[in-house]
Amino acid sequence: MRTRKRRPARIEELIKAGVLKLEKANKEDRYPTIGYWAAAKSWLAWNHRVHNMFSVGSEVKVGNCAYNYERGEWKAATVADAKQMAIDFARGVASK
């Protein structure tokens, strides 16, 4: 899986402020591509060009980078669902 070396400026700001708990979306990734923002109860995902935030109530539809054919269209009911959306987004933008 491809990974990026630079993050969008907004993500860098959140990391420097210490508000993101970073994780790798995939074990094969060289760099973290998702992060949890506790104050917003949201998961963020990014690559070097784009980023997106997912929280309870977020929706994934056909055509979104977080869309997964096996899962289809769906809505996050929990923070764990939001994390899965962030993982799917990170994988989606890495393959583009």
C-alpha angles and dihedrals in degrees: 000000000000119000134189131240098205128050128210112271093249091057091049089053092052092047092050090049088053096236098121125075101206126219138166114251089211131024089234094058117109093207136033111267100177134048139183119232104200097190091056094035086228141127120224127201129188151160128196093286109033143023136189137189125223128193139153106310096029114137132210119206135177110290096030117122088237092055114121118190092215092055099035123193114342147153127235111246096173139026087255088058089051089053090052089052090051090050091049090048092050090050091045096053092043091058094049 
